[in-house]
Amino acid sequence: MRFLVLLLTICTMIAATAPAEAFVRQNQPMTGHKPAPIPQGARNVRRPYHSSLNPSRPLRTPDTPAPRPDCAAVCVIDPYNGNVLYGYNANTRRQVASTQKIITALCVCDTKDLDKMVTIKASDRLAPPIRLNLKAGEQYSRRDLLQAMLTGSFNDVAVSLARDCAGSVEAFVARMNARAKRMRMHNTHFANPNGLPAQQYSTAYDMALAACYAYNNKTIRSMINIPAYELRRNNGSVRMIRSTNRLLTSHPWVQGMKTGYTNLAGKCLISCASSGGRAVIVVVLGSTSRKIWGESLKYLRWALTNA
């Protein structure tokens, strides 16, 4: 109950409208705890997209210097206009792990047919280690699979969506790279739809650009903003999928986005939050399990201090 009351209070403080797809400009003045579990009774809480969560004005430049980074790369960006408030190694190419599922989600939404049924194939399951383990022959809508992928970060689900949307994983990856080019992600190349280690790379700044488009996509925004999701299996059973983003349960003013981890990439997190009609997106790459949540929170708070 406290969770719901707090959520309503936060939402009441946020008011504004914005276009569905923000125009992101390159303008980047670059410079060199364990959260609580999902509260009882709140596991099925949905925090869907609402236009009142859209930023209505740009972020103010914070009065205080940006916090000192304790990770490989950072980018703090305003989704209202694409202005970068702070960057650290933000143009350095590196692996970004499952955070690139944001581009996968954008490409799935580009099909404009999220209710189409997807038939799972045995080959989809060859994407360890994080898998939903759906059985070959089962059928689910693209919408349900997209929600499962963004909430639980399942690698096999990303493969199923890619194969279904483009005819093959290779063709879908070509769409991802074309999408990245349109978003002016000039230091990015993808090789798969799930972020598993491969000859691919991006940067904190490029992923911040992609996150701006995802933030202003109504479908994706409604999916990244829930702490848990119930997937009904074909056999009638229900699978509770918990979000990999712990900030959703410990800090209701955080609106979600995407986590990622591989040995090469380290702990990665793209997070977003809003307050007072302003919003911020923070990309943290190359952190650790112990530091990633606090690292992201300190930049979210810094950017929204004067909102």
Secondary structure by P-SEA (a helix, b strand, c coil): caaaaaaaaaaaacccccccccccccccccccccccccccccccccccccccccccccccccccccccccccbbbbbccccccccccccccccccccccaaaaaaaaaaaaccccbbbbbcccccccccccccccccccccaaaaaaaaaacccaaaaaaaaaaacccaaaaaaaaaaaaaaaccccccccccccccccccccaaaaaaaaaaaaacaaaaaaccccbbbbbccccbbbbbbbcccccccccccccccccccccccbbbbbbbcccccbbbbbbcccccccaaaaaaaaaaaaaccc
